[in-house]
């Protein structure tokens, strides 16, 4: 009795292994022409809404660079210190000029008052009084000019200590200690965190249609999708590239992405004439997503082949394929099973 039972168990195991060795039959579906329509796909670049490049206002050697790229700074925090000795000398010269102008103005005023009193007693002529008055007015004007020059020199001296104009993150520094800073030379570039936008260069021929898009989605590199809080299409087109800049303000969730990274923008609900013809579409479950990889398994005579694709958002259980597939090809509806060794397309 026992040998028979052992034989039955062996036969059952053999049958199970034979079934496991059989290639998996995976259902497939043909890639059809899209019936979704009205969806456009664009590449975008993440930019800060508020970006500033701080330049030198005075000339002199850079004595200290107090920040580096990546630092977070507060409004009024020192960034760069420039040699202020020349500015200090200019302030001293202007102070001396003001003192001299004040003395000349006092002398001119005394002379004018004296000539006016002498005119009452008939000792001088009216011409002498008029001349004294003119000299007094010229001396007062010279005093005003000297005071203005002193204010200008004081402002220039204050520009030797470059500070942050607002709370920001330093994205780049353009000088080092010891460099010569000339007026207009870039010192530090910084941006305000928390306010980001996706910038799209839209072909001018499609600008009007894109402006009328009913639904816009921005896809971040980590796979998250965000809805823009505001949209702005600039009124002028670039004369060289014939594109129009489209700005999409993003919510605070976009702070995790670094400025300059490439994003993807999907605009849905466009007029029919704004789309580039019928695109292939496949069931949403046929798409395999692994990190940044978006792919499908395409049926070939030798089995399934993994192929990267670019797809749009899902609608009614299907997705448009922007690149990677052609109408008529067959893809596996179960990409997990299609990835198993020996998988084949079901007949």
Secondary structure, 3 states (H helix, E strand, C coil): CHHHHHHHHHHHHHHHHHHHHCCCEECEEECEECCCCCEEEEEEEEEECCEEEEECCCCEEEEEECCCCCCEECCCCEEEEECCHHHHHHHHHHHHHHHHHHHHHHHHHHHHHHHHHHHHCCCCCHHHHHHHHHHHHHHHHHHHHHHHHHHHHHHHHHCCEEECCCCEEEEEECCCCCCEECCCCEEEEEECCCCEEEEEEEEHHHHHHHHCCCEEEEECCCCCEECCCEEEEEEEECCCCCEEEEEEEECHHHHHCCCCCEEEEEEECCCHHHCCCCCEEEEHHHCEEECCEEEEEEEECCEEEEEECEEEEEECCEEEEEECCCCCCEEECCHHHHCCCCCEECC
